[in-house]
Amino acid sequence: MTETGHEPDPAHPHAIEQAWRDLVATARRSAADGLVVGTSGNVSVRVGDLVLVTPSGVPYDRLTPEDTVAVGLDGRQVLGRLKPTSELPMHLALYRTTDARAVVHTHAVHATAVSTLVSELPLIHYMAADFGGPVRVAPYATYGTDALAAHMLRALRDRTGCLLQNHGTVTYAGTLDKAYDRTAQLEWMCRLWLTAGSVPGHTPSLLTRQQVREVEERLKGYGQQG
């Protein structure tokens, strides 16, 4: 995705180079914002029939244009000398079954903490509407497995983000910017719920599903249109 949030044209000779720069910038931002530690988490973006992904076990600040990693939708590596992220099955499952053009996976602290406590994030804030409703928690499975990808897809039914039990978060969107914004928003909502719930003698007020649906409609016209 370019800085303007538009998907790069796969036919353009510089599309992959630009997408890789944007992917690396997003990965570095996730580390700078404290959503990942070390080489945890991963980012991907789809350009045509190619999926560019962060490589496995390489610090984001060391990535260069020569480190571009891309696979086909069948998982076969077509670009790069580095091994793709171990979470590749999760990313490919999303691209094969949704309209995702970008996926962000993190190990954000508050979101991961919430994933150990509940089966879905309570409706603590109306921005749950941006996810399609209450954010679900996918049951635990070993990282990098098809089982985890399957649990994730079920949790993401009619949603744009979910929590992975004892693991982290996954969000997707039509652009990297939007996918990242959803990741940051999800971490903030989890932090809000944990903070409100920590006050002795008080129980946080929650929104109803109908209240969230009303916000979903309002969000369709939010921001600068056209």
C-alpha positions as CSV (number, residue, x, y, z in Angstrom):
1,M,0.0,0.0,0.0
2,T,1.3,3.5,-0.7
3,E,1.4,6.3,1.7
4,T,-1.9,7.6,0.4
5,G,-3.5,4.2,1.3
6,H,-4.2,3.1,-2.3
7,E,-3.3,-0.4,-3.4
8,P,-0.3,-0.5,-5.7
9,D,-1.0,-1.5,-9.3
10,P,0.5,-5.0,-9.8
11,A,1.2,-4.1,-13.5
12,H,3.4,-1.2,-12.4
13,P,7.1,-2.0,-12.4
14,H,7.6,-0.5,-9.0
15,A,4.5,-1.9,-7.4
16,I,6.3,-4.7,-5.5
17,E,9.1,-2.4,-4.4
18,Q,6.7,0.2,-3.0
19,A,4.6,-2.5,-1.3
20,W,7.7,-3.9,0.4
21,R,8.7,-0.4,1.6
22,D,5.2,0.1,3.1
23,L,5.2,-3.3,4.6
24,V,8.6,-2.8,6.3
25,A,7.5,0.6,7.5
26,T,4.4,-0.9,9.1
27,A,6.3,-3.7,10.7
28,R,8.8,-1.2,12.2
29,R,5.9,1.0,13.4
30,S,4.4,-2.0,15.3
31,A,7.7,-2.4,17.1
32,A,8.0,1.3,17.8
33,D,4.5,1.5,19.2
34,G,5.1,-1.5,21.5
35,L,2.7,-3.9,19.8
36,V,5.5,-6.4,19.2
37,V,8.7,-7.3,20.9
38,G,11.8,-8.5,19.1
39,T,10.9,-10.4,16.0
40,S,7.4,-11.3,17.2
41,G,4.3,-10.5,15.1
42,N,4.2,-10.2,11.3
43,V,2.8,-8.2,8.4
44,S,1.7,-9.0,4.9
45,V,0.2,-7.2,1.9
46,R,-1.3,-8.6,-1.3
47,V,-0.2,-7.3,-4.7
48,G,-2.2,-9.0,-7.4
49,D,-1.7,-12.8,-6.9
50,L,1.5,-12.2,-4.8
51,V,1.6,-12.0,-1.0
52,L,4.5,-10.0,0.4
53,V,5.3,-11.1,4.0
54,T,7.8,-10.3,6.7
55,P,10.5,-13.0,7.0
56,S,10.9,-15.3,9.9
57,G,13.1,-14.3,12.8
58,V,14.6,-11.1,11.3
59,P,14.5,-7.8,13.2
60,Y,12.5,-5.3,11.2
61,D,15.2,-2.6,11.4
62,R,17.6,-4.9,9.4
63,L,15.2,-5.4,6.5
64,T,16.3,-3.9,3.1
65,P,14.8,-3.9,-0.4
66,E,17.0,-6.9,-1.2
67,D,15.1,-8.9,1.5
68,T,11.8,-8.8,-0.2
69,V,9.8,-12.0,0.4
70,A,6.8,-13.0,-1.6
71,V,4.7,-16.1,-2.0
72,G,1.9,-17.2,-4.2
73,L,-1.6,-17.8,-2.8
74,D,-0.6,-21.5,-2.8
75,G,2.2,-20.7,-0.4
76,R,5.0,-21.3,-2.9
77,Q,7.8,-18.8,-2.4
78,V,8.5,-16.8,-5.6
79,L,10.7,-14.0,-4.4
80,G,13.4,-13.7,-1.8
81,R,16.2,-15.7,-0.1
82,L,14.8,-15.4,3.4
83,K,12.2,-17.8,4.8
84,P,8.7,-16.4,5.1
85,T,7.1,-15.8,8.5
86,S,6.1,-19.0,10.4
87,E,2.5,-17.6,10.5
88,L,2.2,-17.8,6.7
89,P,-0.8,-20.3,7.0
90,M,-2.7,-17.7,8.9
91,H,-2.1,-14.9,6.4
92,L,-2.8,-17.1,3.3
93,A,-6.1,-18.4,4.9
94,L,-7.3,-14.8,5.1
95,Y,-6.3,-13.9,1.5
96,R,-8.0,-17.0,0.2
97,T,-11.3,-16.5,2.0
98,T,-11.8,-12.8,2.4
99,D,-11.3,-9.5,0.5
100,A,-8.2,-8.7,2.6
101,R,-5.4,-6.8,0.9
102,A,-3.3,-6.4,4.1
103,V,-2.9,-8.3,7.4
104,V,-1.3,-7.3,10.6
105,H,-0.5,-9.8,13.4
106,T,0.8,-8.6,16.8
107,H,1.5,-9.7,20.3
108,A,0.1,-6.5,21.9
109,V,0.2,-6.8,25.7
110,H,-3.3,-5.7,26.7
111,A,-5.0,-7.5,23.8
112,T,-3.1,-10.7,24.6
113,A,-4.0,-10.4,28.3
114,V,-7.7,-10.1,27.4
115,S,-7.4,-13.2,25.2
116,T,-6.6,-15.2,28.4
117,L,-9.7,-13.9,30.3
118,V,-12.8,-14.0,28.0
119,S,-14.2,-15.6,24.9
120,E,-14.9,-12.1,23.3
121,L,-14.0,-8.6,24.2
122,P,-17.0,-7.0,26.0
123,L,-18.6,-4.0,24.2
124,I,-16.7,-1.4,26.2
125,H,-16.5,1.1,23.3
126,Y,-18.5,1.9,20.2
127,M,-15.4,1.4,17.9
128,A,-16.2,-2.3,18.1
129,A,-18.4,-1.3,15.2
130,D,-15.3,-1.0,13.0
131,F,-14.7,-4.7,13.6
132,G,-18.3,-5.7,12.7
133,G,-19.3,-6.3,16.3
134,P,-17.9,-7.9,19.5
135,V,-14.3,-9.0,18.9
136,R,-14.0,-12.8,19.4
137,V,-11.2,-14.8,20.8
138,A,-9.9,-17.7,18.7
139,P,-9.1,-20.8,20.8
140,Y,-5.5,-21.6,21.3
141,A,-3.4,-23.6,18.9
142,T,0.3,-23.8,18.3
143,Y,1.7,-20.9,16.2
144,G,2.2,-21.5,12.5
145,T,-0.2,-24.4,12.3
146,D,-3.3,-24.9,10.1
147,A,-5.3,-25.5,13.3
148,L,-4.5,-21.9,14.4
149,A,-5.5,-20.6,10.9
150,A,-8.8,-22.5,11.1
151,H,-9.6,-21.2,14.6
152,M,-8.8,-17.6,13.4
153,L,-11.1,-17.9,10.4
154,R,-14.0,-18.9,12.6
155,A,-13.4,-16.1,15.0
156,L,-13.2,-13.7,12.1
157,R,-16.6,-14.7,10.6
158,D,-18.3,-11.3,9.8
159,R,-15.4,-9.5,11.6
160,T,-12.3,-7.7,10.6
161,G,-10.2,-8.5,13.6
162,C,-9.9,-11.1,16.4
163,L,-7.9,-12.1,19.4
164,L,-5.8,-15.3,19.5
165,Q,-6.0,-16.9,22.9
166,N,-2.7,-16.7,24.8
167,H,-1.1,-15.3,21.6
168,G,-2.1,-11.9,20.2
169,T,-4.2,-10.2,17.6
170,V,-5.0,-10.4,13.9
171,T,-6.6,-7.6,11.8
172,Y,-7.1,-7.2,8.1
173,A,-8.3,-4.5,5.7
174,G,-8.1,-3.1,2.2
175,T,-4.9,-1.2,3.0
176,L,-2.0,-1.5,5.3
177,D,-2.8,1.8,7.0
178,K,-6.3,0.6,7.8
179,A,-5.2,-2.8,9.0
180,Y,-2.7,-1.2,11.3
181,D,-5.2,1.3,12.6
182,R,-7.5,-1.6,13.5
183,T,-4.7,-3.3,15.4
184,A,-3.9,-0.2,17.4
185,Q,-7.7,0.4,18.1
186,L,-8.1,-3.2,19.3
187,E,-5.2,-2.9,21.7
188,W,-6.6,0.4,23.0
189,M,-10.1,-1.1,23.6
190,C,-8.5,-4.0,25.4
191,R,-6.5,-1.7,27.6
192,L,-9.7,0.4,28.2
193,W,-11.6,-2.7,29.4
194,L,-8.8,-3.9,31.6
195,T,-8.4,-0.4,33.1
196,A,-12.1,0.1,33.8
197,G,-12.5,-3.4,35.2
198,S,-9.6,-2.9,37.7
199,V,-11.4,-0.3,39.8
200,P,-12.5,-2.0,43.0
201,G,-16.3,-2.0,43.7
202,H,-17.2,-1.0,40.2
203,T,-18.3,-2.8,37.0
204,P,-17.8,-1.2,33.6
205,S,-20.9,-0.2,31.7
206,L,-21.2,-1.9,28.4
207,L,-22.9,-1.0,25.1
208,T,-25.7,-3.1,23.6
209,R,-25.3,-4.9,20.2
210,Q,-28.0,-2.5,18.9
211,Q,-26.0,0.5,20.0
212,V,-23.0,-0.8,18.2
213,R,-25.0,-1.5,15.0
214,E,-26.1,2.1,15.0
215,V,-22.5,3.1,15.0
216,E,-21.7,0.7,12.2
217,E,-24.2,2.6,10.0
218,R,-22.7,6.0,11.0
219,L,-19.2,4.8,10.2
220,K,-20.1,4.1,6.6
221,G,-20.1,7.9,6.1
222,Y,-17.3,8.8,8.4
223,G,-14.2,10.8,7.3
224,Q,-13.5,12.4,4.0
225,Q,-15.5,10.7,1.3
226,G,-14.5,10.6,-2.4
